[in-house]
Amino acid sequence: MRRNFQGTDRGKRVVADDGTAVGTIVRTDGDRASVLLDPERSEPGDPTGETGSRTTVAIDRRGVAESTNDRVRLVEGADPTDARRRA
């Protein structure tokens, strides 16, 4: 992605390079964005079972291959689920 993330990127869907859904951008901070993972992306031990608790991951703009009005597609091989964090 040529530009930093902006407030208008919040709410965009994030998809992997193969088209599978990853989550939704919930926070932006310059060259990084926080993505709220979809429930099906959770793994055992993730706090998704607790009321109001979900998992976020950070993505870097260098890991973005394409950004449209409604979605952000990650570069091939990018796995944002490596750095999980409780929301």
N, C-alpha and C positions, 0 to 999 in steps of 0.2 A: 504494500500500500504506500503510495507516495506521500500522503499527508498523515498528520497525527490524528488520533481519534478525537471526535468532537461530541458535544452534547447531543447532536442530532443522530448519532450512532446508537444511542440508548434505545432499546426495544428491538433492534435488528436481530434476526435469527443468525446463529453461527452454524455453519455446516462444514463437515470434513471435505477433503478433496474428492472423495467418492460419492458425495451427496447426502451422506447420513447426517441427521441432526445432532448437534452437540449441545446447544443451549441458547440463551438469550443474553445480549449485552445489557448489564444493569448499571455499570459505572464506567466512566472514561477518565483517563488521566494522561493526557498527552500521547506518548507512544505506547501506552498500555491500556488495556480494557479488562474489566472483570466480567466474567461470563457465568451466569447462573446455569448450572448443568441441568439437563432434562432428567427426570426421575429414572428413566431406563438406563442412563449412563452411570448410575450409582453402583458402588461395589459394596460387598459386606464390610461393615465397619464405618461406612459413611453415615453421617448423622441425619439421613433423610427420614427416618422413622419418627423422629421427635417432632412434636407439634411446632410448626413455624420454622423448622430448621431445614436448610438445604445446603448444598455444596457449591462454592464458587471456585473458579480457576482464573488465572491471569493469562491473557494472550498479548503478544507483542506485535506491533504493526508489521514487523519484518516477516511474521508468520502468516500474513494475509496475502492471498493470491489475487483476490478480486473483491470489491465492495460495490454493491448495488443499493438501490433505495430501500430494499427490504431484507437483504441478507449479506453476510460476510462469509466468503469461502476461504478456507485455510489452504496453505501450500501443501503439496504432497508430502506425506510423512510426518506432518505436524500432529502432535498428540497433546492437547492442552490438559488432559486429565492427569498428567504426571504430577502437577503441583496443586493438589486439592487443598481447599481451605473451607472451614465451616462458615456459613453466612450468618 
